[in-house]
Amino acid sequence: MPELVAHGLSVAYGDLVALQPLDLAVRPGQLLAVSGPSGAGKSSLLWALGAALRPAGGSVSVGGAAVTDREHAASLGVVVVPQGNGLASSLTAAENIIVPQLAAGVPADDAARRTADALTLVGLEESGNHLIEELSGGQQQRVALARAFAARAEVLLADEPTSDLDAANRERMVAALRAEAERGAVVVMATHDPEAAAQTDGELHLDAGVATWVRPLV
Ligand SMILES: Nc1ncnc2c1ncn2[C@@H]1O[C@H](COP(=O)(O)OP(=O)(O)OP(=O)(O)O)[C@@H](O)[C@H]1O
């Protein structure tokens, strides 16, 4: 599985610099927390790593290939789980998970199996047939993560994956993210939550766009 590397990566919105130039390397098997207060630049970093926004400067590569845009990043196996979950509200939980797999060419029976496994992993095996709009915010967040797990990402970028969850489900999600890393993925999680951050291999703290290592990746 490929390494995720950023060189001099920076993000700006007009005159506002949301992320100061940052160098970062995350190896397959590593789970990194990006912590920091609201507005620190965590989402901006994740979106830039996933090529979901154009950086003000610098570059991102996956397995040595320079990422050009979101479509290219997706083709390299880079999956972004946005904070707002990004699910289709008029589809069921299972449909939200299976449709992108079918679109990506996963055979139907494999996709169905992965969907069931992913729903079980997030504790929603009973909710596959529920419409997204019928689920709570925390359940929707778990479906969004299940969709990412079913996609078998090479690089998984999860924005605040535990923000709407109770303690038991937070533990379950952090364990599932850990399992993704153990499968060999690069996993980066933005979080406000010190208890979730403490369970990772490294913690990069952002404050007003400036990154400081709390615990460096080794
Ligand atoms: N589309 C945008 N246009 C202009 N400014 C933006 C935009 N998105 C973010 N910002 C600003 O960039 C800075 C960093 O925002 P970002 O969303 O990356 O922070 P964050 O750490 O993820 O915050 P939160 O924890 O609240 O999600 C903030 O000052 C924010 O107001």
The ligand as a MOL file (V3000), in Angstrom:
LIG
                    3D

  0  0  0     0  0            999 V3000
M  V30 BEGIN CTAB
M  V30 COUNTS 31 33 0 0 0
M  V30 BEGIN ATOM
M  V30 1 N -14.7840 27.8520 2.0340 0
M  V30 2 C -14.2160 28.7130 2.8740 0
M  V30 3 N -14.1290 30.0300 2.5680 0
M  V30 4 C -13.5380 30.9080 3.4100 0
M  V30 5 N -12.9820 30.5810 4.5980 0
M  V30 6 C -13.0430 29.2890 4.9490 0
M  V30 7 C -13.6470 28.2890 4.1210 0
M  V30 8 N -13.5370 27.0980 4.7410 0
M  V30 9 C -12.8860 27.3250 5.8930 0
M  V30 10 N -12.5960 28.6440 6.0280 0
M  V30 11 C -11.8590 29.2590 7.1470 0
M  V30 12 O -10.5770 28.6100 7.2160 0
M  V30 13 C -10.1980 28.4150 8.5720 0
M  V30 14 C -9.9720 26.9320 8.8020 0
M  V30 15 O -11.2160 26.2650 8.6590 0
M  V30 16 P -11.3280 24.6710 8.7690 0
M  V30 17 O -12.7250 24.3070 8.4210 0
M  V30 18 O -10.2290 24.0440 8.0050 0
M  V30 19 O -11.0710 24.4620 10.3400 0
M  V30 20 P -11.3710 23.2070 11.2720 0
M  V30 21 O -10.2090 23.0860 12.1860 0
M  V30 22 O -11.7040 22.0240 10.4360 0
M  V30 23 O -12.6470 23.6680 12.0690 0
M  V30 24 P -13.8640 22.7870 12.7000 0
M  V30 25 O -13.2460 21.9730 13.7940 0
M  V30 26 O -14.8060 23.8370 13.2220 0
M  V30 27 O -14.4200 21.9730 11.5810 0
M  V30 28 C -11.3080 29.0180 9.4280 0
M  V30 29 O -10.9200 30.3250 9.7630 0
M  V30 30 C -12.4960 29.0310 8.4910 0
M  V30 31 O -13.3790 30.0790 8.8250 0
M  V30 END ATOM
M  V30 BEGIN BOND
M  V30 1 1 1 2
M  V30 2 1 2 3
M  V30 3 2 2 7
M  V30 4 2 3 4
M  V30 5 1 4 5
M  V30 6 2 5 6
M  V30 7 1 6 7
M  V30 8 1 6 10
M  V30 9 1 7 8
M  V30 10 2 8 9
M  V30 11 1 9 10
M  V30 12 1 10 11
M  V30 13 1 11 12
M  V30 14 1 11 30
M  V30 15 1 12 13
M  V30 16 1 13 14
M  V30 17 1 13 28
M  V30 18 1 14 15
M  V30 19 1 15 16
M  V30 20 2 16 17
M  V30 21 1 16 18
M  V30 22 1 16 19
M  V30 23 1 19 20
M  V30 24 2 20 21
M  V30 25 1 20 22
M  V30 26 1 20 23
M  V30 27 1 23 24
M  V30 28 2 24 25
M  V30 29 1 24 26
M  V30 30 1 24 27
M  V30 31 1 28 29
M  V30 32 1 28 30
M  V30 33 1 30 31
M  V30 END BOND
M  V30 END CTAB
M  END
